[in-house]
Amino acid sequence: MTRIAFEDFAKVEIRVGRVVRAEPYPEARKPALKLWIDFGREFGVRKSSAQITAHYSCSCLVGRQVLAVTNFPPRQIGKFMSEVLVLGVPDSDGEVVLIGPDSAVPTGGRMF
């Protein structure tokens, strides 16, 4: 594991957002969903492509709070522009389990 300085970590903006829309992304190379996530008045709604189909359906994601890296440059994923990186950890099968707060918090809040 490479150690980093706290100043390096401080450059990464991880914020909480609420999924306001989710759609299947059948054109993706690996099964994925398209997400629209509201990060509050200051940051607005941002899009993300996420390979989370093993545990999540579109209907169960809408309204859910998630954590995402919000200061990466946008990345073209097929025909979809992904603007944030939704965060998760692998389960025992290597499938993504999303990370989010365990209580409702204001959208846009930065992780510290």
Helices and strands as residue ranges (DSSP letters): H 6-10, E 14-24, E 33-38, E 45-50, H 58-61, E 65-69, E 75-77, E 80-82, E 85-86, E 88-90, E 96-98
